[in-house]
């Protein structure tokens, strides 16, 4: 198994899995990055482009 370029997400060894790309998931991912904690953010793909895809500023 090549750790530099894993073939699938299942090949990764990370201590934290962040599920969801909404406000909470993105904030969690940002904070984990700032703390130097390895993590894997994952977002389910949606075919519904009319749904919300993130927070509005």
C-alpha positions as CSV (number, residue, x, y, z in Angstrom):
1,X,0.0,0.0,0.0
2,X,1.4,3.4,-1.0
3,X,0.8,5.9,1.8
4,X,1.8,8.9,-0.3
5,X,-0.9,8.2,-2.9
6,X,-3.5,5.8,-1.5
7,X,-5.8,4.2,-4.1
8,X,-8.9,4.7,-2.1
9,X,-10.1,6.5,1.0
10,X,-10.2,3.1,2.8
11,X,-6.4,3.0,2.4
12,X,-5.9,6.1,4.6
13,X,-5.0,5.9,8.2
14,X,-6.3,9.0,9.9
15,X,-7.4,9.4,13.5
16,X,-10.5,11.6,12.7
17,X,-13.1,11.4,10.0
18,X,-15.2,14.5,9.5
19,X,-18.5,13.6,8.0
20,X,-20.3,16.4,6.1
21,X,-19.3,19.6,4.4
22,X,-21.7,21.9,6.0
23,X,-20.9,24.7,8.5
24,X,-20.1,22.3,11.3
25,X,-18.0,19.9,9.2
26,X,-16.0,22.7,7.6
27,X,-15.4,24.4,10.9
28,X,-14.3,21.2,12.5
29,X,-12.0,20.5,9.6
30,X,-10.5,24.0,9.9
31,X,-9.9,23.7,13.7
32,X,-8.4,20.3,13.3
33,X,-6.0,21.6,10.7
34,X,-5.0,24.5,13.0
35,X,-4.3,22.1,15.8
36,X,-2.2,19.9,13.5
37,X,-4.5,16.9,13.8
38,X,-4.7,14.6,10.8
39,X,-8.3,14.2,9.5
40,X,-10.3,13.3,6.5
41,X,-13.3,15.4,5.5
42,X,-15.9,13.6,3.5
43,X,-19.0,14.9,1.8
44,X,-21.7,12.8,0.2
45,X,-22.2,13.7,-3.4
46,X,-25.6,15.0,-4.3
47,X,-27.3,15.2,-7.7
48,X,-29.7,17.8,-6.4
49,X,-28.0,21.1,-7.4
50,X,-31.0,23.1,-6.0
51,X,-30.1,22.2,-2.4
52,X,-27.9,24.2,-0.1
53,X,-24.2,23.5,-0.7
54,X,-22.7,25.7,2.0
55,X,-23.1,28.7,4.3
56,X,-23.9,32.1,2.9
57,X,-21.7,35.0,4.0
